[in-house]
Amino acid sequence: MHDLSPELYEVKFGRHGLGYKIVRLFERLTFRAAHLSIATNESYREIAISRGEMKPEQVLVVQTGADLCEVNGTQPESKLKRGKRHLVVFVGCMEIQDGVRLLIESIQYLVKQRGRGDAQFVLIGPGSQVPQLKTLARQLHVENSVEFTGLLAHERVNSYLATADICVAPDPLNALNDRSTMIKHLEYMAFGKPVVLYDLKEGRSTLGNGALYARPNDPIDFADKIEALLESESLRKTLGEHGRKRVEEQLNWRVQSAKFVDAFARLLSDDSRI
């Protein structure tokens, strides 16, 4: 189970109608047909057990993990900073639920209210909200501080992450995001980057001491957390090291893939079939 479809429907459309009921029906039927459910975190596991009525032994947590060999081979490129002292990077889709509008508001506060002309913000990824976000950046007069790259090849994304001083995850608090593990969190940690995000249950569970947590859905507090990192190289280093250590010890694909292999071995075994 990689996404909570009912919660995603609720966040995107803001209602519980026929479509929501259909999504819940298909979720229930999927759980009913499954011999094994692989969840990406403990919140998803709890849903599989409670809402999906699966037995606890039928649900296994396997998180997405980074390939550290690939990460370690990527070198930073100073030109990506566009002559600025700092580079702040967002990676991900840009849909309603992803909170990038809030990030633009945080950037406007940093640039116009706090005078932070020393930071270049790069937003990497596709999404239906990109045209509106570009318009908002122009309206708030921060278009010179914000670069939208669109969808990039994986190798180019890695170059930006290797160069970044700070990474951000502006996903707002809602029923979907609070329970979801964001792939970008794990990518940020793998590159040893300090992260700013809103205080979400699974976000905190994943990042631990590798991040600063802003009050949910408060773009000013989010901006303040970014500025705290811009002002302190030692804090950036400490948080980045915490995140990297978590990836090296547990949240990497070598460790997580072993759980996959074990799960399928159990499922297919004649004497221990779930």
N, C-alpha and C positions, 0 to 999 in steps of 0.2 A: 504494500500500500504506500504509494508515493505522494498522493495528494488527497485532501479531503474534499471530494466533489460537492457534497451538500453545502459545506461552509464556503467553498469558492463561489457557488451559485448565489448564495446569500449576499456575499460581499460585492459581487459584480452587479447584481440586479436589485439588491435591496428589498427583496420581498420573498414571501413563502407562498408560491402559487402552484399551479399544476406542474410546471417545469421542476420545481424543487421536489415535489412529491415523487415525480418520476425518477429523479436522480437518487433519492433515498431508497426507492424500490430497487433500482439496479444495484445499489451498494449492498442492500440486504441480500439480494439473490447471489451476488458475487461471494459474499462471506459464506453463505449457506452451501455453495458448491465447492468451496475450497477445503483441501486437506491441510494446507499450510498457508499462513499469512506472514509475509515478511514486511515488517514496519520499519520506518526510518528513524523513529525515536520512541520514547516511552509513552508520550501522549497518544501517538497513533496506535501503539499496542493496546492502551487502555480502551480506545474506541473499538478496536477489533474484538476485544473481549466483552465489553459492555453493550455496545450498539450492534456489533456483529454476532454476538452470542457464540463466539469461538472459545474453546477451552484454552486456558493459559499456556498449556504445553504445545498448542498449535500455532502460537504466535511468537516469532523471533524478531528481535531488533537487529538490523544490519544497516549501518549508516553509510552514506556515500563518503568516499575517502579520496584524498589526492594521491597522485603518483609522484612520490618525492624525487624520483630520478629525473623526471621531466622538469620539476620545479627547480631543482638544484642546478640544472644546466642552462637556466635563463639568466642573462645578464641585463642590468639596468641600462637605459638609454636616456641620458640627460636631456637630449633634444625634445623629449616628450613633455618636458615641463614648460615649453614655450617661453623660456627666459625667466620664469618665475622661480622663487626660492623653494616652494613646496608644491607637491602634486597630491591632490586628493582624488581618489578613484571610486566610482560606483560601477559594479558589473551586474547586469541582470536584465530581465524583461521590464518594460515600462508600461504596465497596465494600471488600472485604477487601484488595485490592491497593493501595489508595490511602493506607494508613498513617495514617488519622485517629485511630485508637486510640493510636498513638504520640504524636500531637500532643496528645491529652487528657492523656497522662502527662507531657508536657513542660509543659503549662499547670499541672498539679497541682504540679509541682516549683517553677515560678516563683511561683505564688500562695502555696503553703503553706510551702515551704522558703526561698524567697528574699524572701518578703513583697511581691511585686509586685502590689499592689492598684491600681496606676495604669494598668493596661492592660486594655482590653476586647478580647476575642477573638470574632470573628464568623466563623462557618463557613457558607458559602453553597453550597447545592446539594442535590440529592436523593440517594437511595441506600438500598439495603436495610439498611445498617448504622446508619442514623440512630437508630432506637429504642434499639439497644444502646449507641450512643455517648452518648445523652442519659442513659441509666441509669448508665453509667460516670461521667459528669460529676457526677451526684448522689452516687454512692458515694464519689467522691474529694473531695466538698464544694467543687467549683469551679463549680457551676451558675450562680452569680451573676456569674461572670466570663466565661461562655461563652454566646453567643447562636447558636442554630441558626435560620437564616432559611427553610430549604427552598429550593425552586426559585424564582428571582426573574426578572422581566423583565430583558432585557439592559440597559436604561437604568438600572435600580436597581443592578445589579451594578456598572456604571460609576461610580455615585455612591459606592458603598463603596470602590472602588479609588481614586478620586480623593481620598477622605478618609483612606485608610490611611496609617499611618506605616511599617509593615512588612508584607510579604506572605510567606506561608509555603507550602512544598510538601513535605509529610512523606512522600512516596512512598518506601517502603523499598527497599533494594537487593535485586533479584531479577532473574531472566533477562529479564523483561518490561520493568521500569522502567529498568534500566541502559541499554537500547538505545532507549528511546522518548523522543520530544520531547513534553513536556506543553504543551498549549495555554495553560494558566494561566501558565507561565513567560513566554510571549510577551506575554500580557495585562499581567502585572505590570510587565514591562520597558517596555511602551508608555506606562504611566502614570508611569514614572520612579520606581518604588518599589524599595527594597532588598529582597532576597529571602534567606530562609534555607531551605536544602534539604539533604538528605543527598547525600553526594558520589557522584554517578552520572555515568557516562561522557557521555551525551548532555546531561544537565543542565548539566554544566560546559562542554560544547561550546557550548551555547546562551547561557548567562548570562555566561560568562567572568568578568570582574572586577566584575560587577554583583551578586554574591551572597557570602554566607558559607556555607561547606560544613561540615556536621557529619559526624562519624564515622558510617558507615552503620548505621542501625537503633539508634542510641544516643539515646534521648529526653532524657537529661540533657545531653549535649553539644549537642543541638539547642536545648534551653532556654538553655544558656549563650550560644549564638550569638545567640538572640533578645535576651537581656539585654544583650549587647555593643552591639547596635543601639539598644536602648531608652536606653542610657546615653550614646550619642554621636550628636548631631544631625549633626555634620560627617561621620561615617562613613556615616550614612543618606543624606546628600546626595551624597557621592562615589559610592557604589554605585549609587544611583538614576540619577545622570547617566551613568554607564558603560552601564547597561542601555538607557536611552533613546537614547543615541547609536547603539548597535548596531541598534536598531529603525529609527531615522531613516535610517541608511545602507544597511541591507540587509534586516532582518527585518520588512518591512512589505508589505502586500498589493500595493501598486503595483509594487514590484520583483519579488515572487514571481509575481504574475499574468502578468507579461511572459514568464516562463519557461514557464508553461502554454501561452500562445499560441504561442510558438516550438515547443514540443514537438508540439502538434497540427498546426502548419503543416508540420513535418518529416514527421509520420506520414502526412498526407494528400497530400503532394506527390508527383506522378508520378515525378519524377526523383530523389527522395531518400527514398523510403519505407523505413522501418526494417524 
